[in-house]
């Protein structure tokens, strides 16, 4: 990936396949952390009937002890905690019992009509927030509703168009939208979430600026395949600010595009871990502990920095952790390390092999097809691999040179890949035991496969991670 940020975790650079980017980062990076420590990694096919979706589950084992994971959530999180976090109204009840500051409000079932909800809203006063009781990733959340008509339109959108029949109405609280990741009694990382925005260059329209911003977002593994979507919410919001998609704002003008700051809706995370006061950190920990059995998870809160106060709006048992790994500003926080430390504390000081990563793409393809229900990922080698890059030139065209190279590499249990440079040159990346790499190089120097005329072989240093196995790229 281009322009890897120096504030991101260096051991993840070059180690994340595109298939794992975006929503797959939680599962992949935690599995990778455990696998690089030498734990046994198994991937399995999961089918969710209600959602009609296939997911990849995984387990990690060490010295006869196994823990199962679903994305970022491990098996020490109780079923009760999961059920509570999946119901925002129930979560509110537990937070209130624990004397955690939460917005005043009320939940409404599917049998309640919109008029009754509006009547309640009128009684507590505006501005308000409407959100589904069981929504995910910020879907259906509408904030800062300022009047009866706006609420009625929001209810039609959420309850009828999006079909979230059960909803919550609560008071809108001013504050910076923050997510805090907690394991037991410790804050591991925190980010502030900024709504989707663009900065005008004075030449392009808002529509064009959004397209340019989306290209930029694909350079962040967490934002990959998560574009800013031009939808009714965006169009209506910028219209309320005096713009249309064809507007060309003055140069340097920062334009927010949505009210909500959810990352999947185009929001951006900014690391604020070091800015949290002891009081706000304590609020996050107490909120997580208010949910029975929630030993790891994330707390969403609205922070008033001037008053040093935080209002908790949601608790998550299976939060996405990519926003902590790849913030737009600030330093990345190693959530995968903290999770593996928690589940396998005896491996804290175990040396990690950072020069390799496992073949997630091939395994995922097999599991998602349903052809295989479980795969045990090939373990890391017991030696410290050496890697090198060889550039071979000569009469290599139409003789199956790269096929021969792959067969030889696999026979020697080498990892790496070949890539075409031009019609007369091929680059070969190889990694393995030092003596085996030397054997491969000697084989090449002795003209390698038959019917191949090699003119030159040059060698360059290679210090990037390599995927396990041996592959050929165009």
N, C-alpha and C positions, 0 to 999 in steps of 0.2 A: 504494500500500500504506500502511495506517495506521501511525502511530507509527514513522516511519523513524528509526532510531537515529543520533544525532549522531556516533557513532564509526565508522559505516559510510562507505564511499566516497561523497562527495557527488555525483560525476558519474554514479553509477548510479541515483540516486533518480529515480523516475518513468520510467525507461528500460528496465525489464525486464518484458516481457509475461508473463502467467501461464503460458503454455505453456513458457516457458524456465525457470521456477522449479523448485526441487528439483534433480533429476539433470541438467537441461539447462543449468545455470548455467555449467559449464566451457566448453562449446562456444559458448554465446551471448556471454558476456562477453569472451572472447578475440577472437571474430569482430568484436564491436562495437568493441573497442579498435583493431583494425587498420583497420576501415572508417572510424572517426572520424578516423583519421590520413590518410585519403585513399587507402588501399590498395584494390585491386580485390578484392572478395569474391565467391566462387562457392560455392554450396551444392549438395551432390549427394546423391542417393539411394544408400544403402548397405543391402544385404540380407545378413544373417548366417545362413547355412543351418543351422549347428549349433544356434544359439539360436532360429532361426525368428523373428528380430526385424528390424525396419527401423530404421536409424539415419540421422542426418543428418551427413554428412561435409562438410568445407569446405576451401577453399584461399584464400590471400591472396597477392597479387602486387604488386610494386612495381618499376617501371623494368625490366621484362622478366624479373624473378626471381620464382619462385613457390615457396611452401612449402605442403605439404599437412598437414592436421591431422585427428586423430580425438579428439574431446573435448578434453582438455588436452594431449594428446601430439602433438608435431610430428614431422616426417619426419627430423629429425636423430637421433632415438632409433633405435638399430639394431634390426634384427629379432632379433638374438641377445639383446639386452637384454630385449626383449619376452618372448621365450620363457623366459628365466631367471626374470623376475619373475612370469610366469604359473604357475610351478612353485615352490611354497614350499620344497620339499625341495631343489631345485637351488639356489635362492637361499641356503639355509643353507650349502650346500657352498662357494659363492663367498665368503660372509661369513667362514666359518671359515678359508679359504685366506688371506684378507686380515687375519687376526688381529683381526676385529671381534667384540666380546663378543656372543654369542648364547646362548639357553637350550640346555642339553644336551638331546638328544633323538634321535629316529629316525623315518624315514618308512617306511610300510608300503604295499605294493601291494594291488591288488584280490584277489589270490590268497591273501593271508594271512587266516587266520580270527581271530575276536575273541579266542579263548583265547590265541593266541600273542601278541597285542598286550597283553593283560592280564598275561601272564607277564613281558613286557618291562617294563611299567609297575611291577610289583611289585619288579623288580630295581633300578630307579632311585629308587623311592620317591615318595610323594605329598607335597604336592599337585601336580597335573599340568594340562596344557592339551591338549585334543584339537582339531584343526582339519583341514579338508580340504586336500589338497595343492594343489588348483586352485579353491578357493572364492573368491567375490567379496563385497565389502561386508560382511564379517564373518559371512556365512551359514555356519552349521555350526560356528562357533567356540564351544567350551565351556571356560570357565576355572575354575581353582581346584577341580578335581576332587579330593576328599579321600579316596576309598577305592575298593575293588574293585567294589562294587555300583553306586556312582555312575558309575564308568567304563563298566561293562557297559551301563547304561541309556543313557549318552551314545553309545556305539558303535552301539547299536541305532537310536537316533534319527538319527545322522549317516550311518551306512553303509547302513541299510536303509530308513528312512522318507524321508530326504532324498537317498538314493542317491549319496552321495559315497563311493565305494568305496576310494579312495586317501586315506590320512590320515597325519597326523603326531602323534606323542606327544612332548611336551617338558615339562621342568620348569617349574612355575609360578614366575615371578619377581615379587617385590613391586616396585612402582614406579608412578609416575603415567603413564598412557597418553598419549603425546604423538605428534603427527605433525609432521614437519619437512619443508618444501618446499625443494628444492635445485635450483639451476641451476649446472652446472659446479662451481666451487669456492666457491659463495656460498649461504648460507642466506637465503631470501627471506621466509619466514614460518614460524611454529610455533604450534600450538595444543595445549592439553591437552583431552582428551575425557572428559567426565563422563557416567557411565551415566544412563539415563532416571530421572527422579525427580519427585516431587510434594512440595509443602509443605502440610500440613494447615491448614485454616481452623477446625477444630473442629466444623464443621457437616455437611460433605459426606462421603460415603463415598469410599473409594479409587477405586472405579469412576467416581463423579461427578467426582472431582478429576482423573482421567485425561482425561475428556471436556473439562473446562475447560482443561486444559493443552494439549490438541490444538488447541483454538480459538486459543489464544495462539500456538502454533507456526506456524499459518498466516500470522501477521503477520511471520514471518521468511522471506525468499525462499529461503533454503537449506533450511528445514524444511517448506516448502509441499508438501502431498501426501505428507508423511512422518510420519504420526501414530505415537504410541506404541500399538503393537498389543497388545491383550489376548490373549495366547496361553498355551500350556501352560508355557513357560519363565517368563513373568511370574507366572502364578498359583502355580507351584511355588516361585519365589524369594520372593515376599512371604509365602507360607505358612511357609517356613523361617525367616522373620523374625518370625513370630507374627501375621500378618495374613491376612485374606481380602479379596476385592473389596468386601464389604459392611462392612468395618471402618471406624469413624470415629475416626482417631487424634486425639490431643490437639492443640490449636492450636499451630502453630509447629513441629510434628514433621516433619522431613524424611525422606521414605521413598524409598529407592532401589528401583527396580522390576526391574532386571536386573543381571546380573554384567558383561556386556560393555558397552562404551561406544561402539559403532559408531553413527554419526549416523543411518544409515538405520533403526536399531532404537530411535530415540528419544533418543540421546545428544545432548549439547550441547557445542559447542566454546568454549573460552576462550583468547584470544590470550595467548601466553607468549613471544613473539619476543624481547622485551627482557630476559627472565629467563634465557635460555640463557647458560651460561658458555662461554668459548672452548673448553674441553675437550669439552663436550657438542655444541657446534656442529661441532667438528672430527670427532667420531664420526659425526655425520649425513653430513657431506661424504664422509668416507672410506668409509662404507657404500654411498653412491650410486656412488662411483668404483670400488668393488669389482665392480660389474656392468659388464662391457665394453659401451661404447656408450650407457650411460644418462647422457646429458648434462642431462636434466631429469627430475625425478620426486620422489617423497615417500618418506621413511623413517619407519617406525613404530617407536617405541622406548619402553621402560619406564625412566623416569628416577627415580633415587634422589637427591633434592636434597641430603640431608645428606652423602652420600658423594661428591657431584658425579660420579656415574657413570651411564652409560646402557647398557642392553642392547637390541640391535636385534632386533626380532621379525619384521619384514617390510619389503620394498622394493617400491614401486609405480611402474610405468612410465606409468600413465594414471590418476593420482589425481583425485578430485573436489576442486575448489578452492573450492567455495562456502563451506566451513567457515572459510576464511581471509577471505573477503569479508564474511561476515555472522556474526561470532562473537557469542555471547550476552553475553560480557563482554570488555572490552579493545578495542584499536584494530584496524580492518580492515587487511589487507595487500594491496597492489595486485599480485596475482600476474599478471593479464592484461597489465599494463604491462611487467612484468619479462620475460614470455614474448615479447611483440612486440619489446621492446628487444633481446632475444637473437637473434631470427630476422631482424629488420630494424633493425640498430643505426643505420643512417643516418637513421631517422625518429624518433630519440629526442627531438629538440627541435622536431619538426614540430608546428605548432599543431593541436589537435584541435577539431573542431566538436561541442560538447556539447549543442547545442539540439535535435538530431535523433537519432532512432534508426531502424534499418531495420525493414521489415515482416517480421518473422520468422514470425509466425503464418500468414499467407497462403502464404508460400514453403514452410513446413514442411508445410502441408496438401496442397499440390500434389505435393511430393516423396514424402511418405509414401503417397499414393494410387498412386504409380507412374506417374501420367500424364506426368510430366516427370522426367527423370533428372538434370538439372542446371539451375541458375538462376544467372545473374549478377545480383547485387543492384545496383539503381540506385545510381550513384555520388552522393556528396555534391555539392551545388551548389558552384560556384566562388566564390560570394559569401558574405558573412556575413548570414544570415537575420535579419529582424526579425519579432517575433511580437506578436499582440495578441488580446484577447478582446472580442467584440462581443455585446451582449445586445439582441436585436431583439424588440419587442413590437408587436402589432396583430392584424389579422384574418388569421391564418396557418393556420387549421385547414382541413384537407381541400382544400388547393390545391396540394399537392406542393411546398411552399416549400423544404423541405430538399433535395429532389431537384434543384431549380433551383439552389440554393446550391452543391451538390456539382459540378454540371456547369460552373458559372461558375468555381469555384475550380480545377478541373482544367484548364480551358481557359487559365487564367492561370498554370498550373504552381505553384499554391500547395499547401502541406501543411497538414493540420489536420483538424478534424472539427466536426460539429454535434451538439448535444445538446438534447433537449426540456427546457425548464424547467417549463412548464405549457401549457395549451391556447392561451394567448395570447402565449407568449414562447419564444424559441429562443436558445441561446447558440452562438456561432460562434467557434472558435479558428482563426486563420489565421497562416501563417508563410511568408515568401518575401522576394524583393527588396523594398526599401522602396517603390520606385515602383509595383510591381505590387500590393502590399498597399494602397497609397493608391488605386489604380485600382479595386480591389475595393470599398473603403469608399465611394468616390464612386458606384459603380454601385448600391450599397445605398441610399445617400441619395437617389438619383433614383428610388426606389421599387422597385429591383431587378426581380425577375421580374414578368411581367404577372399581372393578377388578384389581386394582393396589396396589401393596404392596411397600410402600416407606420406606426405611430404614433410610436414612439420608438426611437432607437438610442443605447445608452450604451456607452462604451469603458472597458475596464479593463486594467491592466498584466498581462502574461502572461510568466512566466519559467520555466515548466516545460518539459521536453523534449517534443517532438512527433514522432509516428511519421510517417515518409515516406508520402506519399499523402494522400487526403482521404476521410473516412469519416463515417458517420452512426450515432450511438448513440441508444438509447431514452431 
